[in-house]
């Protein structure tokens, strides 16, 4: 069932990413990299403050619901907390703009200010929707969550295409995001209302605070670390450079859904196992998830590492050739994050949010230090590397590698989970695949979409054959994958979930 739920998340995420690429296609060809970069920067700016609307209470809600606490009390408690925190987020963003202007004497342009306000509204809708989607995640009702979030691209992308073709302004583009956020909020709350929940006097606020307090700082630090790259690129370089970097991230996001799907389900599943004292189950599921994630992602990363320029030109267009630089390094970061996600899920699942806080602090310190070295040409007269978007990608890769090692060490200490040594076989298969692709490049150049698709299929084929020859890919693995993607069984699962009322 976990495999099928993971695959449903992957389908939803791939569908969302696919639609997002359609929007990206039209934006880059009709509006340009500057517009795409300016929207990306505004989103990063507001997203940084939006961490105040969570502060670890989302994880607390998932934890308490998955532990079997009264669902009415949980939703009531979380709703009150979420509304208050969202108000704090809105006030903080507006206050930061005023403080910046008072200290520097520089005001944002009217367009930038309007776009920021619109993205505040966009995140408010998402925060409200989070009351429902966190509840669905806690109850592992994957179909409900994915239907809710999938409304975003369904509504946004047609609007983005319309705005782009008509060469409308950045403000109009921001409105497309706002309407999409509204759609997500409406659908998620409607689905939640089907459960016939009753709002009652919240009695779990102290319980939520006890869990969330140690990781409140984690939420803020994580948001800063996750958005600092785009913010600093925009501060020291240009909106176009932000666009090149974000375009690379968007492309890789299509494949990062593999780890996101598994990690989303791992937290409540591991939490349940921990409550039942089943540490061996946690270890087994973690190694199995890591193995399958590696099988799916390794051949993709090998292709990106070898041909970043060709991929940037084919996927993103000639105006985004400069995305090739960050693309290669971000691909390595993606692979490490994919392999590490399920290990990171263990930490909160075993009630150690304090360790999550320390890891996030480590990540933030390393990330900000490296970004300051690699992105700008100078800071306060001190010469830096000035590598712009590519420098941000290199800094990101190093920071992820540090976090990768630290998380594995902690998982070993907490649950006795060690890395699966058979991943080394996957690395060997990846190297063999890369050699094969380099040989293929001598007489077949990637210049069109079908060239890239052909290379992808060949990469997966070589990788699979090597694994099978080394007895790492077995018949039962193939049967497992086929079972997970079985349309009939997926339909039955979705139907059964939506029939449940509470």
C-alpha positions in Angstrom: 0.0 0.0 0.0 2.9 2.4 0.8 4.3 1.8 -2.7 1.0 2.6 -4.3 0.5 5.7 -2.2 4.0 6.8 -3.1 3.3 6.2 -6.7 0.1 8.2 -6.5 2.1 11.1 -5.1 4.7 10.7 -7.8 2.0 10.8 -10.5 0.5 13.9 -8.9 3.9 15.6 -8.6 4.9 14.6 -12.1 1.6 16.0 -13.5 2.1 19.2 -11.6 5.7 19.5 -12.7 4.7 18.7 -16.3 2.1 21.5 -16.3 4.6 23.8 -14.7 7.0 23.2 -17.6 4.3 24.2 -20.0 3.9 27.5 -18.1 7.7 27.9 -18.1 7.8 27.3 -21.8 5.4 30.1 -22.5 6.9 32.5 -19.9 10.5 32.2 -21.2 9.4 32.6 -24.8 6.9 35.4 -24.4 7.8 37.2 -21.2 11.6 36.4 -20.9 13.9 35.3 -18.1 13.7 38.7 -16.3 10.0 38.3 -15.6 10.4 34.6 -14.6 13.2 35.6 -12.3 11.4 38.5 -10.7 8.4 36.3 -9.9 10.7 33.6 -8.5 12.4 36.2 -6.3 9.2 37.6 -5.0 8.0 34.1 -4.1 11.2 33.3 -2.3 11.0 36.6 -0.4 7.5 35.9 0.9 8.2 32.1 1.3 11.0 33.0 3.8 8.5 34.8 6.0 5.8 32.2 5.5 7.8 29.9 7.8 6.3 31.9 10.6 2.9 30.4 9.6 4.1 26.9 10.5 6.8 26.9 13.2 6.7 23.1 13.5 2.9 22.9 14.2 2.3 21.1 10.9 4.6 18.3 12.0 3.0 18.4 15.5 -0.5 18.0 13.9 0.7 15.0 11.8 2.3 13.5 14.9 -0.7 13.8 17.2 -3.3 12.7 14.7 -1.1 9.7 13.6 -0.8 8.8 17.3 -4.6 8.4 17.5 -5.6 11.6 19.4 -9.1 12.8 19.1 -9.4 14.1 15.5 -12.0 16.9 16.3 -9.7 18.2 19.0 -6.6 18.0 16.8 -8.2 19.9 13.9 -9.7 22.5 16.2 -6.4 23.1 17.9 -4.4 23.2 14.7 -7.0 25.6 13.0 -6.7 28.2 15.8 -2.9 28.0 15.8 -2.7 28.2 12.0 -4.9 31.2 11.7 -2.9 33.1 14.4 0.4 32.3 12.8 -0.7 33.2 9.3 -1.7 36.7 10.6 1.8 37.0 12.2 3.3 36.1 8.8 1.4 38.8 7.0 2.3 41.5 9.5 6.0 40.4 9.4 6.3 40.7 5.6 4.7 44.2 5.5 6.8 45.3 8.5 10.0 44.1 6.9 9.3 46.2 3.8 8.9 49.3 6.0 12.0 48.6 8.0 14.1 48.1 4.9 12.9 51.4 3.5 13.5 53.3 6.7 17.1 52.0 7.1 18.2 52.1 3.5 16.0 54.9 2.1 15.2 52.7 -0.8 11.6 51.7 -1.6 10.6 48.8 -3.7 9.1 49.8 -7.0 5.3 49.9 -7.1 5.3 46.8 -9.3 7.5 44.8 -7.0 5.5 45.9 -4.0 2.2 44.8 -5.6 3.7 41.5 -6.6 4.9 40.8 -3.1 1.4 41.7 -1.7 -0.2 39.3 -4.2 2.2 36.5 -3.1 1.3 37.2 0.5 -2.3 36.4 -0.5 -1.2 33.3 -2.3 0.6 31.9 0.7 -2.4 32.8 3.0 -4.6 30.6 0.8 -2.0 27.8 1.1 -1.7 28.2 4.8 -5.5 27.8 5.2 -5.4 24.8 2.9 -2.6 23.4 5.1 -5.2 22.7 7.9 -6.8 20.1 5.7 -3.8 18.7 3.9 -1.8 18.2 7.1 -4.8 16.2 8.4 -4.9 14.1 5.3 -1.1 13.4 5.5 -1.5 12.4 9.1 -4.2 9.9 8.2 -2.1 8.8 5.2 -5.0 9.8 2.9 -2.8 10.4 0.0 -5.5 10.9 -2.7 -7.1 13.7 -0.8 -3.9 15.6 -0.4 -2.8 15.2 -4.0 -6.2 16.2 -5.4 -6.0 19.4 -3.3 -2.5 20.4 -4.3 -3.0 19.4 -7.9 -5.6 22.2 -8.2 -2.7 24.7 -8.2 -1.3 23.8 -11.6 -4.7 22.9 -13.1 -5.8 26.5 -12.5 -2.5 28.4 -12.7 -1.0 27.1 -15.9 -3.8 28.0 -18.3 -3.8 31.5 -16.7 0.0 31.7 -17.1 -0.3 30.7 -20.8 -2.9 33.3 -21.3 -0.9 36.0 -19.6 2.2 35.0 -21.5 0.7 34.9 -25.0 -0.9 38.3 -24.4 2.4 39.6 -23.1 0.8 41.0 -20.0 2.6 42.3 -16.9 4.4 40.7 -14.0 1.4 41.7 -11.8 -1.0 39.8 -14.0 1.3 36.8 -13.8 1.2 37.0 -10.0 -2.7 37.0 -10.1 -2.5 33.6 -11.8 -0.8 32.3 -8.7 -3.3 33.9 -6.4 -6.3 32.3 -8.1 -4.5 28.9 -8.0 -3.9 29.3 -4.3 -7.6 30.1 -3.8 -8.6 26.9 -5.7 -6.3 24.8 -3.5 -7.9 26.3 -0.4 -11.4 25.7 -1.6 -11.0 22.1 -2.7 -9.0 21.1 0.4 -11.5 22.5 2.8 -14.4 20.9 0.9 -12.7 17.5 1.2 -12.1 18.1 4.9 -15.7 19.0 5.5 -16.8 15.6 4.1 -15.3 14.1 7.3 -18.1 15.6 9.4 -15.6 17.0 11.9 -16.9 19.2 14.8 -15.1 22.3 16.0 -14.7 22.1 19.7 -12.8 23.8 22.5 -9.1 23.1 21.7 -7.4 21.2 24.6 -4.2 20.1 22.8 -2.5 23.5 22.5 0.1 22.7 25.2 0.7 19.3 23.6 1.2 20.9 20.2 3.5 23.5 21.7 5.6 20.8 23.4 6.3 19.1 20.1 6.6 22.2 18.0 8.7 24.4 20.2 12.0 22.6 19.7 11.5 22.7 15.9 10.0 26.2 15.6 13.4 27.6 14.9 13.9 24.8 12.4 11.0 26.0 10.3 12.5 29.5 10.1 16.0 28.4 9.5 14.9 25.9 6.9 13.0 28.6 5.0 16.0 31.0 5.1 18.3 28.2 3.9 15.9 27.1 1.2 15.4 30.5 -0.2 18.7 32.3 0.4 20.2 31.2 -2.9 17.5 32.9 -5.0 17.4 36.0 -2.7 21.2 36.5 -2.8 21.4 35.9 -6.6 18.8 38.6 -7.1 20.5 40.9 -4.6 24.0 40.7 -6.1 23.2 39.9 -9.7 19.9 40.2 -11.7 16.4 38.8 -12.1 17.6 36.9 -15.2 20.3 35.1 -13.2 17.5 34.1 -10.7 15.5 32.9 -13.6 18.4 30.7 -14.9 18.9 29.1 -11.4 15.2 28.6 -10.7 14.6 27.1 -14.2 17.2 24.4 -13.3 15.5 23.8 -10.0 12.1 23.5 -11.8 13.4 20.9 -14.2 15.0 18.8 -11.5 11.8 19.1 -9.4 10.2 16.7 -11.9 12.5 14.0 -10.6 12.7 15.1 -7.0 9.1 14.0 -6.5 10.4 10.4 -6.0 11.9 11.3 -2.7 9.1 13.7 -1.7 6.5 11.0 -2.2 8.3 8.4 0.0 9.3 11.0 2.7 5.7 12.3 3.0 4.5 8.8 3.8 7.5 7.8 5.9 7.0 10.3 8.7 3.5 9.1 9.9 4.4 5.5 9.1 7.7 5.6 11.1 5.9 7.5 13.9 3.4 4.6 14.2 6.2 2.0 14.2 8.1 3.9 16.9 5.0 4.2 19.1 4.6 0.4 18.8 8.3 -0.2 19.5 9.0 -1.6 16.1 12.5 -0.2 15.4 13.4 -3.2 13.1 10.4 -2.3 10.9 11.8 1.3 10.6 15.2 0.0 9.6 13.8 -2.4 7.0 11.5 0.2 5.4 14.2 2.8 5.4 16.7 0.6 3.5 14.1 -0.7 1.1 13.0 2.9 0.3 16.6 4.0 -0.2 17.2 1.1 -2.5 14.2 1.8 -4.7 14.8 5.6 -4.8 18.4 4.9 -5.9 17.2 2.6 -8.7 14.8 5.2 -10.0 17.1 8.3 -9.7 20.6 7.1 -10.5 20.3 6.7 -14.3 18.5 10.1 -14.5 21.3 11.9 -12.6 23.9 10.2 -14.7 22.3 11.6 -17.9 22.1 15.2 -16.4 25.7 15.1 -15.2 27.0 14.3 -18.6 24.8 16.5 -20.8 23.6 19.6 -18.8 24.0 22.1 -21.7 22.2 19.9 -24.2 19.4 19.3 -21.7 19.1 23.1 -20.9 18.8 23.9 -24.6 16.2 21.3 -25.3 14.1 21.6 -22.2 14.5 25.3 -21.3 15.2 26.9 -24.7 18.1 28.9 -26.2 17.5 31.8 -23.8 18.3 29.5 -20.9 21.6 28.0 -22.0 23.1 29.6 -18.9 21.1 27.2 -16.8 23.5 24.4 -17.7 26.0 25.6 -15.2 23.8 25.3 -12.1 22.0 22.3 -13.5 24.9 19.8 -13.2 25.6 20.7 -9.5 21.9 20.8 -8.5 21.5 17.3 -10.0 24.1 16.0 -7.5 22.3 17.8 -4.7 19.0 16.3 -5.8 20.4 12.8 -5.7 21.8 13.2 -2.2 18.5 14.7 -1.0 16.5 11.9 -2.5 18.6 9.2 -0.8 18.6 11.1 2.5 15.0 12.1 2.8 13.7 8.8 4.3 16.5 8.9 6.9 15.6 12.5 7.9 12.0 11.4 8.4 13.2 9.1 11.2 14.3 12.0 13.5 10.9 13.6 14.2 9.2 10.2 14.0 11.1 9.1 17.1 10.4 12.3 18.9 13.7 14.1 18.5 12.8 17.4 17.0 15.8 18.9 19.0 18.1 17.0 16.7 16.3 18.3 13.6 16.9 21.8 15.0 20.6 21.2 15.3 20.8 19.7 11.8 18.9 22.6 10.3 21.2 25.1 12.1 24.2 23.2 10.7 22.7 23.3 7.2 21.9 27.1 7.5 25.3 28.0 8.8 27.1 26.0 6.0 24.7 27.1 3.3 24.8 30.9 4.1 28.6 30.8 4.5 29.1 29.1 1.1 26.6 31.2 -0.7 28.4 34.4 0.6 31.6 33.0 -0.8 30.4 31.7 -4.2 27.7 34.1 -5.4 28.9 37.8 -5.0 32.0 39.3 -6.6 32.7 41.1 -3.3 31.2 41.8 0.1 32.2 44.9 2.0 35.3 45.3 -0.2 36.4 41.6 0.3 36.7 39.8 -3.0 34.6 36.7 -3.4 34.3 34.1 -6.2 31.5 35.8 -8.1 30.1 32.7 -9.7 26.4 33.8 -9.6 23.9 31.1 -10.3 26.5 28.4 -10.8 28.1 29.4 -7.5 24.8 29.1 -5.7 24.5 25.5 -7.1 28.0 24.6 -6.0 27.3 26.0 -2.5 24.0 24.1 -2.4 25.8 20.8 -3.3 28.4 21.1 -0.7 25.8 22.0 2.0 23.6 19.0 1.1 26.7 16.7 1.2 27.5 17.9 4.8 23.9 17.4 5.8 23.8 13.9 4.1 26.7 12.6 6.3 25.4 14.2 9.5 21.9 12.7 9.0 23.2 9.2 8.4 25.3 9.3 11.5 22.4 10.4 13.6 20.0 7.8 12.1 22.5 5.1 13.1 22.6 6.3 16.6 18.8 6.7 17.0 17.4 3.6 15.3 20.5 1.6 14.4 19.8 2.2 10.7 22.8 2.1 8.5 23.1 2.8 4.8 22.4 0.0 2.4 25.8 -1.1 1.2 24.2 -2.4 -2.1 23.9 1.3 -3.1 27.6 1.0 -4.1 26.4 -1.4 -6.8 24.0 1.3 -8.0 26.9 3.7 -8.2 28.9 1.2 -10.2 26.0 0.7 -12.6 25.7 4.5 -12.9 29.3 4.8 -13.9 28.9 2.0 -16.5 25.8 3.8 -17.8 27.7 7.1 -18.1 30.4 5.4 -20.1 27.8 3.9 -22.4 26.1 7.3 -22.9 29.5 9.0 -23.7 30.1 6.4 -26.3 26.7 7.0 -27.8 27.3 10.8 -28.0 30.0 10.2 -30.6 27.4 9.5 -33.2 24.1 10.8 -31.8 23.8 14.4 -30.6 21.1 15.6 -28.3 19.4 18.5 -30.2 15.7 17.7 -30.0 13.1 16.3 -27.6 13.0 12.8 -29.0 16.8 12.7 -28.8 16.6 13.4 -25.1 13.8 10.9 -24.6 15.9 8.3 -26.5 18.9 9.0 -24.3 16.7 8.7 -21.2 15.4 5.3 -22.2 18.8 4.0 -23.1 20.2 5.3 -19.7 17.5 3.5 -17.8 18.0 0.4 -20.0 21.8 0.2 -19.5 21.4 0.8 -15.8 18.8 -1.9 -15.4 20.7 -4.5 -17.3 23.8 -3.9 -15.2 21.9 -4.2 -12.0 20.2 -7.4 -13.2 23.6 -8.8 -14.2 25.0 -8.0 -10.8 21.9 -9.6 -9.2 20.8 -6.4 -7.6 17.6 -6.0 -9.7 15.5 -9.1 -9.2 12.3 -10.5 -10.5 10.4 -9.6 -7.4 11.5 -6.0 -7.7 10.1 -5.8 -11.2 6.9 -7.4 -10.0 6.8 -4.8 -7.2 7.1 -1.9 -9.6 4.4 -3.4 -11.8 2.1 -3.8 -8.9 2.6 -0.2 -7.7 1.7 1.2 -11.2 -1.2 -1.1 -11.8 -4.0 1.2 -13.0 -6.8 -1.1 -11.7 -5.4 -1.3 -8.2 -4.6 2.4 -8.1 -8.3 3.2 -9.1 -9.5 0.9 -6.3 -7.3 2.5 -3.8 -8.4 6.1 -4.7 -12.1 5.0 -4.7 -11.8 3.4 -1.3 -10.1 6.4 0.3 -12.7 8.9 -0.9 -15.5 6.6 0.4 -14.2 7.0 3.9 -15.9 9.8 5.8 -13.8 9.9 9.0 
